[in-house]
Amino acid sequence: MSAAITHIPAADRIPTRQKAAFAIGVNTDYMATGLLTSVLWMPYFNIGLGISPTLLGIVLMIFRAWDAISDPLMGNISDNARTRWGRRRPFMLLGALLTGCLFPLFWFMPEGLGQTGQLVYLSVVGICFFTTFTMWSMPYYGLQLELTPDYDERTRLASWMAIFGCLSAFAGSWVLAAVTSDRFINPATGKGDILIGMKTGCWVIAALIILFGITPALFVKERAAAAVAAIPKQPFWQSVKESVRSGPLWALIGISFFLVLGYSSVGTLGQYVNIYYVFDGDLSAASVLAGWKGTAAVIAGVALVPFWTWLGERFDKKRMVMSLLTLSMIGHLLNIFLMRPDRPWLQLIPGLFEASTLSAIWLFLPSMKADAADHDELNTHRRREGSINAFYSWFIKASLTCAMGVGGLVLDLSGFSASLGKQPPEVLSRMFWIFILLPIGIWVVALVIAALYPLDRARMTDIRGTLEARRGRL
């Protein structure tokens, strides 16, 4: 049964300019970490430099393990901050500047280090980089939870973020093609070289990290800053205990954990299946098709955002997430029939199907996180957006940590060797079927947990009424 649509009061609406300024910040996340870990990491350091994928996966796990420490600390610091510029914005401004400045260090690794030295270098640079990124990301996503108290306006804000996120994904889908193109020829091979290309491309990415990151810090107002000014600061461990007690937050964490684990665990493997199974080892040709695949997904994603938002205002967010997750699994299974070396362009169909529905899920999950923050306030009498987001983020980082380790491990277990231009047929077959089956099994778990999520539209209406009767409107 569809839910009744209510008019969003003017006081609950986020001004359009602020929505745009905030939403553009989501590109910082993709430019800083999405490109690094999901697009460039393995092709650059494994195919380009010959470092073991298992060892590279371990380094990524170290980064995520460090995030597990820094994220909750930064979330609590942000909640407790009391400055004339607000709780979130000063950290966002400094974090964006530092993150952009550190990004090029990955791609200018000193020569002659040896594999051990390379891994130590990447670990040290990465820990510094992810620390400064946490300084930006925890306040940014905490700020998202407090910008409006309205159930549907939260989804509309997330739809703006989804649109801007699609645009950065569009650019990102072409980055690998750009840095391996004939603009960056290696004289020894006569082909485009990612090692040469990234020494130029990293500066562009760094500039975009800064631009996108400082925009919300400069142009978005904090809604709850005045309301929390008189509330005592909360000790770190008390905040953690209160997050642990939140049932709806745990359900949301479960959905997100297994959703991320499903697609991230085969992210690199999917790249390699395209390169070696579909294109017989031709990195440049595979990168071009990946670019078109990303472009098609972006076009569909942007075009469908108004439709998903419209549905979200007629049905509960939980029902939308369950439906979209089911569609994503169907889209992924289409690769069995359409990911073919003889007709490589057919993989655009499942790619379009799967990517557009997965991106739509992230339209609803952040909105549901804001609902969980209201439920948390009902029990704790505190606005703890930074701590809630950090606790949630801890498990997303844990999921990514598992995925990085699994991604490198399954690549090694498949028998893949970067020293071979062409992989044996039995290796290609193992790579293909792991890519197909692994995420489906994981996403089924996410679907079961989604069915248990307790906060629907009616419950959130009751919670808001109780909160406003107790402490007034934000």
C-alpha positions, -999 to +999 in steps of 0.1 A: +000+000+000+014+034-009+020+059+018+001+093+018+022+121+004+024+151+027+034+186+018+070+194+030+067+225+051+088+255+040+107+255+073+118+219+067+131+225+032+168+229+025+173+260+001+183+249-034+216+266-033+226+249-001+214+215-014+236+220-045+266+232-024+263+203+000+257+177-027+287+186-047+308+176-017+300+139-023+324+141-052+352+146-028+346+111-014+347+095-048+377+115-061+397+109-029+390+073-020+367+058-047+392+064-076+422+054-054+410+021-041+385+009-067+398+022-100+435+029-099+450+009-070+454-026-086+460-015-122+487+010-111+505-010-084+499-045-095+498-044-134+521-013-135+546-020-107+541-057-103+533-057-066+514-088-054+476-083-053+474-100-020+500-077-004+482-047-020+450-060-005+467-061+029+478-025+026+442-014+019+431-034+049+456-014+070+441+018+057+406+006+067+418-006+100+432+028+107+399+044+096+382+022+123+402+041+149+401+076+134+365+077+123+348+073+157+373+098+173+366+124+146+329+119+149+330+125+186+353+155+182+329+170+156+299+165+179+316+182+208+331+211+188+317+245+197+331+272+173+317+304+159+317+286+125+298+256+137+306+220+147+314+206+113+326+232+088+361+241+102+371+205+100+357+200+065+377+230+052+410+219+067+404+182+058+397+189+022+428+211+018+451+185+034+436+155+016+441+172-018+477+181-010+486+145+001+470+127-029+499+131-054+523+114-030+509+080-039+520+084-075+555+098-069+569+069-050+607+070-048+625+045-071+647+017-059+627+009-027+621-028-034+588-044-027+590-042+011+600-005+009+572+002-016+547-014+008+560+006+038+559+038+017+523+032+006+513+023+042+527+055+057+514+078+030+480+061+031+476+064+068+483+102+066+460+105+036+431+087+052+435+106+085+430+139+067+402+125+047+384+114+079+388+150+091+366+160+061+343+130+058+330+125+093+318+161+097+305+161+062+282+131+066+274+141+102+262+175+088+239+156+063+219+141+091+210+174+106+201+195+076+164+188+077+140+170+101+116+159+073+113+123+063+110+130+025+132+161+024+160+138+036+154+116+005+154+147-017+187+158-004+201+123-010+188+125-045+208+156-051+238+138-037+231+108-060+230+131-091+264+147-082+277+113-073+267+100-107+286+128-124+318+120-105+314+084-113+310+094-150+344+112-149+359+084-129+348+057-154+371+074-179+401+081-157+418+047-164+412+051-201+427+087-200+458+078-180+465+047-203+458+066-236+484+074-263+489+108-246+512+090-221+532+067-243+560+045-229+588+047-254+599+011-246+565-004-254+549+022-277+517+020-257+500+042-231+515+037-197+495+042-165+527+049-145+534+079-167+497+090-170+491+091-133+520+115-127+500+140-146+464+129-138+470+130-100+473+168-100+440+172-116+424+148-092+440+166-062+426+200-074+391+185-077+393+170-042+400+205-028+374+222-049+346+198-041+356+195-005+357+231+005+324+240-013+300+227+014+323+240+042+320+275+028+284+277+016+263+254+038+248+265+071+246+242+101+210+238+113+215+222+147+246+242+159+226+267+180+204+240+195+233+220+208+254+249+220+242+245+256+243+207+257+273+193+276+300+176+257+298+138+255+328+115+265+339+093+237+332+059+253+297+070+264+290+079+228+301+045+216+279+028+242+249+048+231+255+039+195+258+002+204+223+003+219+206+016+187+187-013+171+177+006+139+213+017+134+224-019+136+199-030+110+210-002+087+247-012+093+238-048+084+222-038+051+250-015+042+278-039+053+267-067+031+257-044+002+292-029+001+309-063+007+291-078-022+301-053-049+335-043-035+348-078-030+347-084-068+354-048-079+390-055-089+381-089-102+355-074-124+381-051-139+404-080-145+377-102-160+370-074-185+407-069-193+417-106-196+385-126-203+368-101-226+397-082-241+425-108-239+448-086-218+444-053-237+442-028-208+436+002-230+407-013-249+391-027-217+394+008-201+376+025-230+347+001-228+347+006-190+344+043-197+314+038-219+299+014-194+303+041-167+289+067-190+258+047-197+253+040-160+256+077-152+231+087-178+206+061-166+213+069-129+207+107-133+176+101-155+161+077-129+168+098-098+135+117-100+116+084-106+132+067-076+126+098-054+089+099-066+086+062-056+103+068-023+077+094-014+049+069-020+064+039-004+086+034+027+124+036+022+127+000+034+105-013+006+125+006-019+158-007-007+146-043-008+132-039-044+163-022-057+186-048-042+166-076-059+168-058-092+206-054-087+210-091-083+190-098-115+212-073-133+244-089-121+233-123-132+227-111-167+265-111-170+264-149-174+248-144-209+261-109-219+297-107-208+312-122-240+346-119-257+330-120-291+305-092-284+321-071-256+296-043-259+268-065-247+281-061-211+268-026-212+233-040-206+239-057-172+263-030-163+236-004-169+210-025-150+231-032-120+248+001-116+217+022-119+199+002-092+229+000-068+233+038-070+196+042-063+200+022-031+224+049-019+197+075-025+178+059+004+204+046+028+217+080+039+181+092+044+175+062+066+206+070+086+191+104+094+160+087+106+181+065+128+197+096+143+162+109+153+154+075+169+187+078+187+179+112+200+146+099+213+165+076+236+197+096+244+183+132+244+213+142+223+220+152+187+249+128+179+250+129+141+288+128+140+291+099+164+262+080+147+277+085+113+312+075+126+298+043+142+280+034+110+311+043+089+332+021+111+313-010+098+313+003+062+351+006+065+352-029+080+332-042+051+356-025+027+385-039+047+371-074+043+364-067+006+400-055-001+414-086+015+389-109-003+395-091-036+432-097-036+428-132-022+403-144-048+425-129-076+454-150-063+433-181-057+420-179-093+456-184-105+459-150-120+495-138-128+502-102-137+534-114-154+513-131-181+499-110-209+473-137-215+458-159-188+451-197-192+415-206-200+410-224-167+421-192-148+397-171-169+369-195-161+375-193-124+378-156-124+345-153-143+324-175-120+338-160-088+328-126-102+293-139-109+285-159-078+303-142-049+282-110-047+249-128-051+254-149-020+264-118+000+235-096-012+210-122-001+221-116+035+216-078+030+181-085+017+171-105+047+184-078+071+165-051+051+133-069+058+139-065+096+146-027+095+120-011+119+116+026+110+088+033+085+071+066+077+044+062+104+070+055+131+092+084+120+062+108+122+056+097+158+092+101+167+094+136+153+063+147+171+077+134+204+111+151+199+096+185+189+072+184+219+103+178+241+129+202+228+112+223+201+118+225+164+154+225+150 
